Amino acid sequence: MLKTLIKGNLPLLKTIFVAGAVVGVAAGSVVSLGVGYALGNLFAAKSGKELRDDIAEKAGEFAGGVKDKFSSDHSEDEV
């Protein structure tokens, strides 16, 4: 009896299973985003502007260092 019930309603059961999986993933994502946002604000050591300025400064220093490294490598090859 259970076999015939499952076979007769298989398309409906598949649809319900997929819908449940989609709802579960969406709910989990929303909860994760909320927890991440809360923890980020709780443990943030600097304001957003200060952090962006620091990142821009470090990126500039890194880019300058890479540029210097490549320019010094090429100047040694020419000697």
N, CA, C and O atoms as a Maestro MAE file, in Angstrom:
{
 s_m_m2io_version
 :::
 2.0.0
}

f_m_ct {
 s_m_title
 :::
 protein
 m_atom[316] {
  # First column is atom index #
  i_m_mmod_type
  r_m_x_coord
  r_m_y_coord
  r_m_z_coord
  i_m_residue_number
  s_m_chain_name
  s_m_pdb_residue_name
  s_m_pdb_atom_name
  i_m_atomic_number
  :::
  1 25 0.824 -1.188 0.000 1 A "MET " " N  " 7
  2 3 0.000 0.000 0.000 1 A "MET " " CA " 6
  3 2 0.880 1.268 0.000 1 A "MET " " C  " 6
  4 15 0.601 2.221 -0.728 1 A "MET " " O  " 8
  5 25 1.924 1.267 0.808 2 A "LEU " " N  " 7
  6 3 2.817 2.404 0.857 2 A "LEU " " CA " 6
  7 2 3.526 2.589 -0.483 2 A "LEU " " C  " 6
  8 15 3.742 3.715 -0.932 2 A "LEU " " O  " 8
  9 25 3.887 1.462 -1.120 3 A "LYS " " N  " 7
  10 3 4.551 1.521 -2.418 3 A "LYS " " CA " 6
  11 2 3.661 2.190 -3.465 3 A "LYS " " C  " 6
  12 15 4.132 3.039 -4.223 3 A "LYS " " O  " 8
  13 25 2.418 1.829 -3.513 4 A "THR " " N  " 7
  14 3 1.503 2.420 -4.493 4 A "THR " " CA " 6
  15 2 1.228 3.891 -4.172 4 A "THR " " C  " 6
  16 15 1.041 4.703 -5.078 4 A "THR " " O  " 8
  17 25 1.203 4.223 -2.907 5 A "LEU " " N  " 7
  18 3 0.988 5.611 -2.508 5 A "LEU " " CA " 6
  19 2 2.169 6.471 -2.955 5 A "LEU " " C  " 6
  20 15 1.987 7.581 -3.453 5 A "LEU " " O  " 8
  21 25 3.378 5.947 -2.771 6 A "ILE " " N  " 7
  22 3 4.573 6.679 -3.179 6 A "ILE " " CA " 6
  23 2 4.651 6.771 -4.698 6 A "ILE " " C  " 6
  24 15 4.908 7.847 -5.238 6 A "ILE " " O  " 8
  25 25 4.431 5.647 -5.402 7 A "LYS " " N  " 7
  26 3 4.493 5.650 -6.863 7 A "LYS " " CA " 6
  27 2 3.467 6.590 -7.472 7 A "LYS " " C  " 6
  28 15 3.762 7.287 -8.442 7 A "LYS " " O  " 8
  29 25 2.294 6.615 -6.924 8 A "GLY " " N  " 7
  30 3 1.228 7.473 -7.461 8 A "GLY " " CA " 6
  31 2 1.493 8.949 -7.239 8 A "GLY " " C  " 6
  32 15 1.037 9.778 -8.026 8 A "GLY " " O  " 8
  33 25 2.200 9.289 -6.216 9 A "ASN " " N  " 7
  34 3 2.431 10.698 -5.875 9 A "ASN " " CA " 6
  35 2 3.901 11.112 -6.022 9 A "ASN " " C  " 6
  36 15 4.317 12.120 -5.450 9 A "ASN " " O  " 8
  37 25 4.679 10.352 -6.775 10 A "LEU " " N  " 7
  38 3 6.099 10.630 -6.904 10 A "LEU " " CA " 6
  39 2 6.404 12.035 -7.432 10 A "LEU " " C  " 6
  40 15 7.266 12.704 -6.863 10 A "LEU " " O  " 8
  41 25 5.747 12.513 -8.482 11 A "PRO " " N  " 7
  42 3 6.045 13.875 -8.948 11 A "PRO " " CA " 6
  43 2 5.753 14.937 -7.876 11 A "PRO " " C  " 6
  44 15 6.510 15.898 -7.736 11 A "PRO " " O  " 8
  45 25 4.688 14.769 -7.144 12 A "LEU " " N  " 7
  46 3 4.346 15.705 -6.078 12 A "LEU " " CA " 6
  47 2 5.379 15.648 -4.957 12 A "LEU " " C  " 6
  48 15 5.787 16.682 -4.427 12 A "LEU " " O  " 8
  49 25 5.799 14.437 -4.599 13 A "LEU " " N  " 7
  50 3 6.795 14.284 -3.541 13 A "LEU " " CA " 6
  51 2 8.132 14.901 -3.947 13 A "LEU " " C  " 6
  52 15 8.806 15.521 -3.124 13 A "LEU " " O  " 8
  53 25 8.516 14.732 -5.212 14 A "LYS " " N  " 7
  54 3 9.755 15.341 -5.699 14 A "LYS " " CA " 6
  55 2 9.671 16.861 -5.625 14 A "LYS " " C  " 6
  56 15 10.625 17.519 -5.209 14 A "LYS " " O  " 8
  57 25 8.545 17.414 -6.021 15 A "THR " " N  " 7
  58 3 8.351 18.858 -5.984 15 A "THR " " CA " 6
  59 2 8.431 19.379 -4.557 15 A "THR " " C  " 6
  60 15 9.061 20.407 -4.306 15 A "THR " " O  " 8
  61 25 7.804 18.687 -3.634 16 A "ILE " " N  " 7
  62 3 7.829 19.096 -2.232 16 A "ILE " " CA " 6
  63 2 9.252 19.018 -1.685 16 A "ILE " " C  " 6
  64 15 9.682 19.906 -0.949 16 A "ILE " " O  " 8
  65 25 9.980 17.968 -2.037 17 A "PHE " " N  " 7
  66 3 11.357 17.812 -1.578 17 A "PHE " " CA " 6
  67 2 12.232 18.950 -2.084 17 A "PHE " " C  " 6
  68 15 12.996 19.528 -1.312 17 A "PHE " " O  " 8
  69 25 12.131 19.279 -3.366 18 A "VAL " " N  " 7
  70 3 12.938 20.345 -3.949 18 A "VAL " " CA " 6
  71 2 12.562 21.693 -3.323 18 A "VAL " " C  " 6
  72 15 13.439 22.496 -3.006 18 A "VAL " " O  " 8
  73 25 11.280 21.937 -3.148 19 A "ALA " " N  " 7
  74 3 10.835 23.192 -2.540 19 A "ALA " " CA " 6
  75 2 11.368 23.311 -1.113 19 A "ALA " " C  " 6
  76 15 11.794 24.390 -0.699 19 A "ALA " " O  " 8
  77 25 11.348 22.224 -0.370 20 A "GLY " " N  " 7
  78 3 11.876 22.236 0.991 20 A "GLY " " CA " 6
  79 2 13.365 22.520 1.013 20 A "GLY " " C  " 6
  80 15 13.852 23.247 1.879 20 A "GLY " " O  " 8
  81 25 14.089 21.948 0.064 21 A "ALA " " N  " 7
  82 3 15.531 22.190 -0.010 21 A "ALA " " CA " 6
  83 2 15.824 23.651 -0.330 21 A "ALA " " C  " 6
  84 15 16.728 24.246 0.257 21 A "ALA " " O  " 8
  85 25 15.073 24.228 -1.247 22 A "VAL " " N  " 7
  86 3 15.275 25.626 -1.624 22 A "VAL " " CA " 6
  87 2 14.966 26.551 -0.441 22 A "VAL " " C  " 6
  88 15 15.714 27.490 -0.170 22 A "VAL " " O  " 8
  89 25 13.877 26.283 0.249 23 A "VAL " " N  " 7
  90 3 13.512 27.095 1.412 23 A "VAL " " CA " 6
  91 2 14.579 26.959 2.498 23 A "VAL " " C  " 6
  92 15 14.932 27.944 3.146 23 A "VAL " " O  " 8
  93 25 15.089 25.758 2.697 24 A "GLY " " N  " 7
  94 3 16.126 25.540 3.706 24 A "GLY " " CA " 6
  95 2 17.401 26.293 3.396 24 A "GLY " " C  " 6
  96 15 18.000 26.890 4.291 24 A "GLY " " O  " 8
  97 25 17.825 26.277 2.148 25 A "VAL " " N  " 7
  98 3 19.032 26.998 1.749 25 A "VAL " " CA " 6
  99 2 18.825 28.504 1.905 25 A "VAL " " C  " 6
  100 15 19.711 29.207 2.390 25 A "VAL " " O  " 8
  101 25 17.667 28.993 1.497 26 A "ALA " " N  " 7
  102 3 17.390 30.428 1.615 26 A "ALA " " CA " 6
  103 2 17.365 30.865 3.077 26 A "ALA " " C  " 6
  104 15 17.941 31.893 3.430 26 A "ALA " " O  " 8
  105 25 16.703 30.091 3.919 27 A "ALA " " N  " 7
  106 3 16.630 30.437 5.338 27 A "ALA " " CA " 6
  107 2 18.018 30.395 5.978 27 A "ALA " " C  " 6
  108 15 18.369 31.275 6.764 27 A "ALA " " O  " 8
  109 25 18.795 29.385 5.645 28 A "GLY " " N  " 7
  110 3 20.149 29.279 6.180 28 A "GLY " " CA " 6
  111 2 21.025 30.439 5.744 28 A "GLY " " C  " 6
  112 15 21.835 30.936 6.526 28 A "GLY " " O  " 8
  113 25 20.872 30.870 4.508 29 A "SER " " N  " 7
  114 3 21.656 31.995 3.999 29 A "SER " " CA " 6
  115 2 21.300 33.288 4.728 29 A "SER " " C  " 6
  116 15 22.181 34.063 5.098 29 A "SER " " O  " 8
  117 25 20.015 33.510 4.927 30 A "VAL " " N  " 7
  118 3 19.579 34.729 5.617 30 A "VAL " " CA " 6
  119 2 20.097 34.745 7.050 30 A "VAL " " C  " 6
  120 15 20.586 35.769 7.526 30 A "VAL " " O  " 8
  121 25 19.992 33.619 7.731 31 A "VAL " " N  " 7
  122 3 20.474 33.542 9.111 31 A "VAL " " CA " 6
  123 2 21.985 33.756 9.154 31 A "VAL " " C  " 6
  124 15 22.480 34.480 10.018 31 A "VAL " " O  " 8
  125 25 22.720 33.139 8.238 32 A "SER " " N  " 7
  126 3 24.182 33.288 8.201 32 A "SER " " CA " 6
  127 2 24.587 34.730 7.944 32 A "SER " " C  " 6
  128 15 25.509 35.242 8.579 32 A "SER " " O  " 8
  129 25 23.904 35.384 7.021 33 A "LEU " " N  " 7
  130 3 24.212 36.789 6.744 33 A "LEU " " CA " 6
  131 2 23.959 37.658 7.972 33 A "LEU " " C  " 6
  132 15 24.751 38.549 8.280 33 A "LEU " " O  " 8
  133 25 22.874 37.402 8.660 34 A "GLY " " N  " 7
  134 3 22.556 38.173 9.866 34 A "GLY " " CA " 6
  135 2 23.588 37.979 10.961 34 A "GLY " " C  " 6
  136 15 24.016 38.943 11.596 34 A "GLY " " O  " 8
  137 25 23.986 36.737 11.182 35 A "VAL " " N  " 7
  138 3 24.983 36.445 12.218 35 A "VAL " " CA " 6
  139 2 26.329 37.058 11.838 35 A "VAL " " C  " 6
  140 15 27.005 37.633 12.691 35 A "VAL " " O  " 8
  141 25 26.721 36.944 10.586 36 A "GLY " " N  " 7
  142 3 27.980 37.525 10.128 36 A "GLY " " CA " 6
  143 2 27.998 39.037 10.264 36 A "GLY " " C  " 6
  144 15 29.001 39.619 10.677 36 A "GLY " " O  " 8
  145 25 26.892 39.666 9.917 37 A "TYR " " N  " 7
  146 3 26.796 41.118 10.034 37 A "TYR " " CA " 6
  147 2 26.895 41.539 11.502 37 A "TYR " " C  " 6
  148 15 27.612 42.484 11.833 37 A "TYR " " O  " 8
  149 25 26.184 40.844 12.369 38 A "ALA " " N  " 7
  150 3 26.203 41.179 13.794 38 A "ALA " " CA " 6
  151 2 27.601 40.992 14.391 38 A "ALA " " C  " 6
  152 15 28.082 41.853 15.127 38 A "ALA " " O  " 8
  153 25 28.243 39.881 14.076 39 A "LEU " " N  " 7
  154 3 29.585 39.636 14.606 39 A "LEU " " CA " 6
  155 2 30.599 40.626 14.037 39 A "LEU " " C  " 6
  156 15 31.502 41.069 14.747 39 A "LEU " " O  " 8
  157 25 30.455 40.969 12.771 40 A "GLY " " N  " 7
  158 3 31.354 41.949 12.169 40 A "GLY " " CA " 6
  159 2 31.250 43.299 12.855 40 A "GLY " " C  " 6
  160 15 32.263 43.946 13.120 40 A "GLY " " O  " 8
  161 25 30.038 43.722 13.139 41 A "ASN " " N  " 7
  162 3 29.860 44.997 13.836 41 A "ASN " " CA " 6
  163 2 30.312 44.925 15.284 41 A "ASN " " C  " 6
  164 15 30.809 45.908 15.833 41 A "ASN " " O  " 8
  165 25 30.144 43.781 15.893 42 A "LEU " " N  " 7
  166 3 30.516 43.623 17.294 42 A "LEU " " CA " 6
  167 2 32.030 43.667 17.482 42 A "LEU " " C  " 6
  168 15 32.523 44.274 18.433 42 A "LEU " " O  " 8
  169 25 32.764 43.027 16.583 43 A "PHE " " N  " 7
  170 3 34.208 42.901 16.743 43 A "PHE " " CA " 6
  171 2 35.018 43.840 15.855 43 A "PHE " " C  " 6
  172 15 36.244 43.733 15.814 43 A "PHE " " O  " 8
  173 25 34.368 44.748 15.148 44 A "ALA " " N  " 7
  174 3 35.092 45.678 14.281 44 A "ALA " " CA " 6
  175 2 35.945 46.612 15.123 44 A "ALA " " C  " 6
  176 15 35.454 47.261 16.046 44 A "ALA " " O  " 8
  177 25 37.228 46.670 14.790 45 A "ALA " " N  " 7
  178 3 38.141 47.507 15.563 45 A "ALA " " CA " 6
  179 2 38.165 48.940 15.049 45 A "ALA " " C  " 6
  180 15 38.521 49.861 15.785 45 A "ALA " " O  " 8
  181 25 37.789 49.129 13.794 46 A "LYS " " N  " 7
  182 3 37.852 50.447 13.184 46 A "LYS " " CA " 6
  183 2 36.546 50.735 12.468 46 A "LYS " " C  " 6
  184 15 35.750 49.836 12.195 46 A "LYS " " O  " 8
  185 25 36.347 51.998 12.174 47 A "SER " " N  " 7
  186 3 35.179 52.357 11.375 47 A "SER " " CA " 6
  187 2 35.424 51.933 9.928 47 A "SER " " C  " 6
  188 15 36.555 51.634 9.545 47 A "SER " " O  " 8
  189 25 34.386 51.909 9.149 48 A "GLY " " N  " 7
  190 3 34.511 51.507 7.750 48 A "GLY " " CA " 6
  191 2 35.444 52.403 6.958 48 A "GLY " " C  " 6
  192 15 36.233 51.918 6.148 48 A "GLY " " O  " 8
  193 25 35.358 53.723 7.190 49 A "LYS " " N  " 7
  194 3 36.215 54.662 6.454 49 A "LYS " " CA " 6
  195 2 37.678 54.439 6.803 49 A "LYS " " C  " 6
  196 15 38.530 54.427 5.915 49 A "LYS " " O  " 8
  197 25 37.982 54.262 8.094 50 A "GLU " " N  " 7
  198 3 39.370 54.019 8.497 50 A "GLU " " CA " 6
  199 2 39.895 52.734 7.875 50 A "GLU " " C  " 6
  200 15 41.033 52.684 7.409 50 A "GLU " " O  " 8
  201 25 39.066 51.696 7.868 51 A "LEU " " N  " 7
  202 3 39.481 50.414 7.312 51 A "LEU " " CA " 6
  203 2 39.727 50.522 5.815 51 A "LEU " " C  " 6
  204 15 40.712 49.983 5.311 51 A "LEU " " O  " 8
  205 25 38.843 51.215 5.096 52 A "ARG " " N  " 7
  206 3 39.037 51.392 3.648 52 A "ARG " " CA " 6
  207 2 40.303 52.183 3.359 52 A "ARG " " C  " 6
  208 15 41.047 51.859 2.433 52 A "ARG " " O  " 8
  209 25 40.546 53.225 4.156 53 A "ASP " " N  " 7
  210 3 41.771 54.011 3.964 53 A "ASP " " CA " 6
  211 2 43.021 53.165 4.201 53 A "ASP " " C  " 6
  212 15 43.990 53.261 3.449 53 A "ASP " " O  " 8
  213 25 42.996 52.336 5.246 54 A "ASP " " N  " 7
  214 3 44.135 51.461 5.531 54 A "ASP " " CA " 6
  215 2 44.361 50.455 4.406 54 A "ASP " " C  " 6
  216 15 45.498 50.199 4.011 54 A "ASP " " O  " 8
  217 25 43.272 49.887 3.895 55 A "ILE " " N  " 7
  218 3 43.389 48.913 2.799 55 A "ILE " " CA " 6
  219 2 43.960 49.591 1.562 55 A "ILE " " C  " 6
  220 15 44.829 49.031 0.893 55 A "ILE " " O  " 8
  221 25 43.477 50.796 1.251 56 A "ALA " " N  " 7
  222 3 43.981 51.520 0.083 56 A "ALA " " CA " 6
  223 2 45.465 51.838 0.247 56 A "ALA " " C  " 6
  224 15 46.237 51.733 -0.705 56 A "ALA " " O  " 8
  225 25 45.857 52.225 1.458 57 A "GLU " " N  " 7
  226 3 47.258 52.541 1.711 57 A "GLU " " CA " 6
  227 2 48.139 51.301 1.554 57 A "GLU " " C  " 6
  228 15 49.189 51.363 0.915 57 A "GLU " " O  " 8
  229 25 47.713 50.174 2.137 58 A "LYS " " N  " 7
  230 3 48.492 48.934 2.035 58 A "LYS " " CA " 6
  231 2 48.572 48.457 0.584 58 A "LYS " " C  " 6
  232 15 49.616 47.983 0.137 58 A "LYS " " O  " 8
  233 25 47.454 48.584 -0.152 59 A "ALA " " N  " 7
  234 3 47.461 48.176 -1.562 59 A "ALA " " CA " 6
  235 2 48.432 49.035 -2.358 59 A "ALA " " C  " 6
  236 15 49.142 48.529 -3.228 59 A "ALA " " O  " 8
  237 25 48.468 50.337 -2.067 60 A "GLY " " N  " 7
  238 3 49.403 51.232 -2.744 60 A "GLY " " CA " 6
  239 2 50.845 50.876 -2.430 60 A "GLY " " C  " 6
  240 15 51.701 50.880 -3.315 60 A "GLY " " O  " 8
  241 25 51.113 50.567 -1.164 61 A "GLU " " N  " 7
  242 3 52.472 50.163 -0.781 61 A "GLU " " CA " 6
  243 2 52.869 48.871 -1.481 61 A "GLU " " C  " 6
  244 15 53.997 48.741 -1.956 61 A "GLU " " O  " 8
  245 25 51.941 47.912 -1.545 62 A "PHE " " N  " 7
  246 3 52.222 46.631 -2.205 62 A "PHE " " CA " 6
  247 2 52.491 46.851 -3.687 62 A "PHE " " C  " 6
  248 15 53.446 46.305 -4.240 62 A "PHE " " O  " 8
  249 25 51.642 47.655 -4.329 63 A "ALA " " N  " 7
  250 3 51.818 47.908 -5.758 63 A "ALA " " CA " 6
  251 2 53.149 48.613 -6.014 63 A "ALA " " C  " 6
  252 15 53.843 48.305 -6.984 63 A "ALA " " O  " 8
  253 25 53.502 49.557 -5.146 64 A "GLY " " N  " 7
  254 3 54.787 50.245 -5.302 64 A "GLY " " CA " 6
  255 2 55.951 49.292 -5.122 64 A "GLY " " C  " 6
  256 15 56.939 49.376 -5.851 64 A "GLY " " O  " 8
  257 25 55.848 48.385 -4.160 65 A "GLY " " N  " 7
  258 3 56.900 47.400 -3.935 65 A "GLY " " CA " 6
  259 2 57.059 46.459 -5.111 65 A "GLY " " C  " 6
  260 15 58.177 46.120 -5.496 65 A "GLY " " O  " 8
  261 25 55.941 46.036 -5.680 66 A "VAL " " N  " 7
  262 3 55.993 45.147 -6.848 66 A "VAL " " CA " 6
  263 2 56.615 45.887 -8.027 66 A "VAL " " C  " 6
  264 15 57.434 45.326 -8.755 66 A "VAL " " O  " 8
  265 25 56.226 47.144 -8.213 67 A "LYS " " N  " 7
  266 3 56.770 47.945 -9.318 67 A "LYS " " CA " 6
  267 2 58.281 48.120 -9.137 67 A "LYS " " C  " 6
  268 15 59.040 47.975 -10.096 67 A "LYS " " O  " 8
  269 25 58.719 48.429 -7.912 68 A "ASP " " N  " 7
  270 3 60.148 48.587 -7.642 68 A "ASP " " CA " 6
  271 2 60.898 47.285 -7.883 68 A "ASP " " C  " 6
  272 15 61.998 47.288 -8.435 68 A "ASP " " O  " 8
  273 25 60.301 46.177 -7.469 69 A "LYS " " N  " 7
  274 3 60.945 44.871 -7.632 69 A "LYS " " CA " 6
  275 2 61.160 44.561 -9.112 69 A "LYS " " C  " 6
  276 15 62.241 44.127 -9.511 69 A "LYS " " O  " 8
  277 25 60.126 44.787 -9.922 70 A "PHE " " N  " 7
  278 3 60.257 44.489 -11.343 70 A "PHE " " CA " 6
  279 2 61.197 45.466 -12.038 70 A "PHE " " C  " 6
  280 15 61.936 45.076 -12.942 70 A "PHE " " O  " 8
  281 25 61.175 46.722 -11.628 71 A "SER " " N  " 7
  282 3 62.066 47.677 -12.280 71 A "SER " " CA " 6
  283 2 63.520 47.410 -11.881 71 A "SER " " C  " 6
  284 15 64.418 47.609 -12.699 71 A "SER " " O  " 8
  285 25 63.776 46.964 -10.643 72 A "SER " " N  " 7
  286 3 65.146 46.653 -10.239 72 A "SER " " CA " 6
  287 2 65.628 45.351 -10.889 72 A "SER " " C  " 6
  288 15 66.812 45.219 -11.197 72 A "SER " " O  " 8
  289 25 64.718 44.387 -11.101 73 A "ASP " " N  " 7
  290 3 65.096 43.138 -11.785 73 A "ASP " " CA " 6
  291 2 65.499 43.420 -13.228 73 A "ASP " " C  " 6
  292 15 66.469 42.851 -13.727 73 A "ASP " " O  " 8
  293 25 64.762 44.288 -13.889 74 A "HIS " " N  " 7
  294 3 65.061 44.583 -15.284 74 A "HIS " " CA " 6
  295 2 66.328 45.423 -15.419 74 A "HIS " " C  " 6
  296 15 67.073 45.274 -16.388 74 A "HIS " " O  " 8
  297 25 66.570 46.295 -14.463 75 A "SER " " N  " 7
  298 3 67.787 47.116 -14.561 75 A "SER " " CA " 6
  299 2 69.033 46.268 -14.334 75 A "SER " " C  " 6
  300 15 70.088 46.584 -14.886 75 A "SER " " O  " 8
  301 25 68.948 45.203 -13.542 76 A "GLU " " N  " 7
  302 3 70.094 44.308 -13.332 76 A "GLU " " CA " 6
  303 2 70.392 43.506 -14.590 76 A "GLU " " C  " 6
  304 15 71.548 43.202 -14.883 76 A "GLU " " O  " 8
  305 25 69.314 43.156 -15.354 77 A "ASP " " N  " 7
  306 3 69.512 42.407 -16.584 77 A "ASP " " CA " 6
  307 2 70.232 43.230 -17.642 77 A "ASP " " C  " 6
  308 15 70.980 42.691 -18.458 77 A "ASP " " O  " 8
  309 25 70.001 44.544 -17.624 78 A "GLU " " N  " 7
  310 3 70.588 45.400 -18.633 78 A "GLU " " CA " 6
  311 2 72.057 45.646 -18.385 78 A "GLU " " C  " 6
  312 15 72.770 46.010 -19.319 78 A "GLU " " O  " 8
  313 25 72.545 45.464 -17.167 79 A "VAL " " N  " 7
  314 3 73.940 45.768 -16.809 79 A "VAL " " CA " 6
  315 2 74.878 44.746 -17.374 79 A "VAL " " C  " 6
  316 15 76.089 44.841 -17.174 79 A "VAL " " O  " 8
  :::
 }
 m_bond[315] {
  # First column is bond index #
  i_m_from
  i_m_to
  i_m_order
  :::
  1 1 2 1
  2 2 3 1
  3 3 4 2
  4 3 5 1
  5 5 6 1
  6 6 7 1
  7 7 8 2
  8 7 9 1
  9 9 10 1
  10 10 11 1
  11 11 12 2
  12 11 13 1
  13 13 14 1
  14 14 15 1
  15 15 16 2
  16 15 17 1
  17 17 18 1
  18 18 19 1
  19 19 20 2
  20 19 21 1
  21 21 22 1
  22 22 23 1
  23 23 24 2
  24 23 25 1
  25 25 26 1
  26 26 27 1
  27 27 28 2
  28 27 29 1
  29 29 30 1
  30 30 31 1
  31 31 32 2
  32 31 33 1
  33 33 34 1
  34 34 35 1
  35 35 36 2
  36 35 37 1
  37 37 38 1
  38 38 39 1
  39 39 40 2
  40 39 41 1
  41 41 42 1
  42 42 43 1
  43 43 44 2
  44 43 45 1
  45 45 46 1
  46 46 47 1
  47 47 48 2
  48 47 49 1
  49 49 50 1
  50 50 51 1
  51 51 52 2
  52 51 53 1
  53 53 54 1
  54 54 55 1
  55 55 56 2
  56 55 57 1
  57 57 58 1
  58 58 59 1
  59 59 60 2
  60 59 61 1
  61 61 62 1
  62 62 63 1
  63 63 64 2
  64 63 65 1
  65 65 66 1
  66 66 67 1
  67 67 68 2
  68 67 69 1
  69 69 70 1
  70 70 71 1
  71 71 72 2
  72 71 73 1
  73 73 74 1
  74 74 75 1
  75 75 76 2
  76 75 77 1
  77 77 78 1
  78 78 79 1
  79 79 80 2
  80 79 81 1
  81 81 82 1
  82 82 83 1
  83 83 84 2
  84 83 85 1
  85 85 86 1
  86 86 87 1
  87 87 88 2
  88 87 89 1
  89 89 90 1
  90 90 91 1
  91 91 92 2
  92 91 93 1
  93 93 94 1
  94 94 95 1
  95 95 96 2
  96 95 97 1
  97 97 98 1
  98 98 99 1
  99 99 100 2
  100 99 101 1
  101 101 102 1
  102 102 103 1
  103 103 104 2
  104 103 105 1
  105 105 106 1
  106 106 107 1
  107 107 108 2
  108 107 109 1
  109 109 110 1
  110 110 111 1
  111 111 112 2
  112 111 113 1
  113 113 114 1
  114 114 115 1
  115 115 116 2
  116 115 117 1
  117 117 118 1
  118 118 119 1
  119 119 120 2
  120 119 121 1
  121 121 122 1
  122 122 123 1
  123 123 124 2
  124 123 125 1
  125 125 126 1
  126 126 127 1
  127 127 128 2
  128 127 129 1
  129 129 130 1
  130 130 131 1
  131 131 132 2
  132 131 133 1
  133 133 134 1
  134 134 135 1
  135 135 136 2
  136 135 137 1
  137 137 138 1
  138 138 139 1
  139 139 140 2
  140 139 141 1
  141 141 142 1
  142 142 143 1
  143 143 144 2
  144 143 145 1
  145 145 146 1
  146 146 147 1
  147 147 148 2
  148 147 149 1
  149 149 150 1
  150 150 151 1
  151 151 152 2
  152 151 153 1
  153 153 154 1
  154 154 155 1
  155 155 156 2
  156 155 157 1
  157 157 158 1
  158 158 159 1
  159 159 160 2
  160 159 161 1
  161 161 162 1
  162 162 163 1
  163 163 164 2
  164 163 165 1
  165 165 166 1
  166 166 167 1
  167 167 168 2
  168 167 169 1
  169 169 170 1
  170 170 171 1
  171 171 172 2
  172 171 173 1
  173 173 174 1
  174 174 175 1
  175 175 176 2
  176 175 177 1
  177 177 178 1
  178 178 179 1
  179 179 180 2
  180 179 181 1
  181 181 182 1
  182 182 183 1
  183 183 184 2
  184 183 185 1
  185 185 186 1
  186 186 187 1
  187 187 188 2
  188 187 189 1
  189 189 190 1
  190 190 191 1
  191 191 192 2
  192 191 193 1
  193 193 194 1
  194 194 195 1
  195 195 196 2
  196 195 197 1
  197 197 198 1
  198 198 199 1
  199 199 200 2
  200 199 201 1
  201 201 202 1
  202 202 203 1
  203 203 204 2
  204 203 205 1
  205 205 206 1
  206 206 207 1
  207 207 208 2
  208 207 209 1
  209 209 210 1
  210 210 211 1
  211 211 212 2
  212 211 213 1
  213 213 214 1
  214 214 215 1
  215 215 216 2
  216 215 217 1
  217 217 218 1
  218 218 219 1
  219 219 220 2
  220 219 221 1
  221 221 222 1
  222 222 223 1
  223 223 224 2
  224 223 225 1
  225 225 226 1
  226 226 227 1
  227 227 228 2
  228 227 229 1
  229 229 230 1
  230 230 231 1
  231 231 232 2
  232 231 233 1
  233 233 234 1
  234 234 235 1
  235 235 236 2
  236 235 237 1
  237 237 238 1
  238 238 239 1
  239 239 240 2
  240 239 241 1
  241 241 242 1
  242 242 243 1
  243 243 244 2
  244 243 245 1
  245 245 246 1
  246 246 247 1
  247 247 248 2
  248 247 249 1
  249 249 250 1
  250 250 251 1
  251 251 252 2
  252 251 253 1
  253 253 254 1
  254 254 255 1
  255 255 256 2
  256 255 257 1
  257 257 258 1
  258 258 259 1
  259 259 260 2
  260 259 261 1
  261 261 262 1
  262 262 263 1
  263 263 264 2
  264 263 265 1
  265 265 266 1
  266 266 267 1
  267 267 268 2
  268 267 269 1
  269 269 270 1
  270 270 271 1
  271 271 272 2
  272 271 273 1
  273 273 274 1
  274 274 275 1
  275 275 276 2
  276 275 277 1
  277 277 278 1
  278 278 279 1
  279 279 280 2
  280 279 281 1
  281 281 282 1
  282 282 283 1
  283 283 284 2
  284 283 285 1
  285 285 286 1
  286 286 287 1
  287 287 288 2
  288 287 289 1
  289 289 290 1
  290 290 291 1
  291 291 292 2
  292 291 293 1
  293 293 294 1
  294 294 295 1
  295 295 296 2
  296 295 297 1
  297 297 298 1
  298 298 299 1
  299 299 300 2
  300 299 301 1
  301 301 302 1
  302 302 303 1
  303 303 304 2
  304 303 305 1
  305 305 306 1
  306 306 307 1
  307 307 308 2
  308 307 309 1
  309 309 310 1
  310 310 311 1
  311 311 312 2
  312 311 313 1
  313 313 314 1
  314 314 315 1
  315 315 316 2
  :::
 }
}
